[in-house]
Amino acid sequence: MSSWPRDWRELPMAGIINIAGSSLDYKTGTWRARKPVLYPDKCIKCQICWLFCPDMAINRLEDDSVEINYEYCKGCGICAEECPTKAIEMVEEVG
């Protein structure tokens, strides 16, 4: 019986890695019907959207701001729902 991990502090950091068969090879952005739009003027750089994104489709930038990677975003809307300042809005995907 493995004793690892003992608690949450020992879990590895999540992310996308580029190995054969990884999610990096599977662009899933075409699945969505709605997409998140970020309004930088409302963003307070709390990165809660990044924390809650189940697809790692939100990238953290050096200045603590974020950007949305539409190649991997499936349009679930969790980022918009969790944003405390409503800096992210879900809109219909066009085209």
C-alpha positions in Angstrom: 0.0 0.0 0.0 1.5 3.3 -1.1 1.6 6.1 1.4 2.0 8.8 -1.3 0.4 11.3 -1.4 -0.2 11.9 2.2 -1.9 15.3 1.8 -2.7 17.8 -0.9 0.6 19.7 -0.5 2.4 16.7 -2.0 0.4 16.6 -5.2 2.3 17.5 -8.4 1.5 20.8 -10.2 -1.0 20.3 -13.0 -0.4 21.4 -16.6 -0.1 20.3 -20.2 3.1 18.4 -21.1 4.2 17.6 -24.6 4.6 13.8 -24.8 3.1 11.4 -27.3 -0.6 11.1 -26.7 -0.8 14.1 -24.4 -3.6 16.6 -24.5 -1.2 19.1 -26.2 -1.8 17.2 -29.4 -5.6 17.4 -29.2 -7.0 20.9 -30.0 -10.4 20.9 -28.5 -11.5 24.5 -29.0 -13.7 23.6 -31.9 -16.1 21.7 -29.6 -17.6 24.8 -28.0 -20.7 26.7 -28.9 -19.9 29.6 -26.6 -16.5 31.2 -25.8 -15.2 33.3 -23.0 -14.2 36.9 -23.8 -11.8 38.6 -21.4 -12.2 42.3 -20.6 -8.7 43.4 -19.3 -10.0 46.7 -17.9 -12.1 44.7 -15.4 -9.5 42.1 -14.5 -7.9 42.5 -11.1 -5.3 39.7 -11.9 -6.5 37.4 -9.1 -6.1 34.4 -11.4 -9.1 32.7 -10.1 -10.2 31.9 -13.7 -6.8 30.1 -14.2 -7.2 28.2 -11.0 -10.7 26.9 -11.9 -10.2 26.2 -15.6 -10.5 22.4 -16.0 -8.7 22.4 -19.4 -5.7 24.6 -18.5 -6.9 26.9 -21.3 -6.0 30.1 -19.4 -2.4 31.1 -19.4 -0.8 33.2 -16.7 1.4 36.0 -18.1 4.5 37.5 -16.5 2.6 40.6 -15.3 0.1 38.3 -13.5 -2.6 39.0 -16.1 -4.2 36.1 -18.0 -5.0 35.2 -21.6 -7.4 32.6 -23.0 -6.0 29.8 -25.2 -8.9 29.2 -27.6 -7.3 26.2 -29.1 -8.0 24.2 -25.9 -11.0 26.1 -24.4 -14.2 24.0 -24.6 -16.4 26.8 -23.5 -17.6 25.4 -20.2 -18.0 28.9 -18.7 -16.5 28.1 -15.3 -14.0 30.9 -15.7 -16.8 33.5 -16.3 -18.8 32.1 -13.4 -15.9 32.2 -10.9 -14.6 35.7 -11.9 -15.3 38.0 -9.0 -15.3 41.2 -11.2 -17.1 39.7 -14.2 -14.1 40.4 -16.4 -14.9 37.3 -18.4 -18.2 37.0 -20.4 -19.5 34.0 -22.3 -20.6 34.9 -25.8 -21.9 32.8 -28.8 -19.2 31.3 -30.9 -19.3 32.8 -34.4 -17.9 31.1 -37.5 
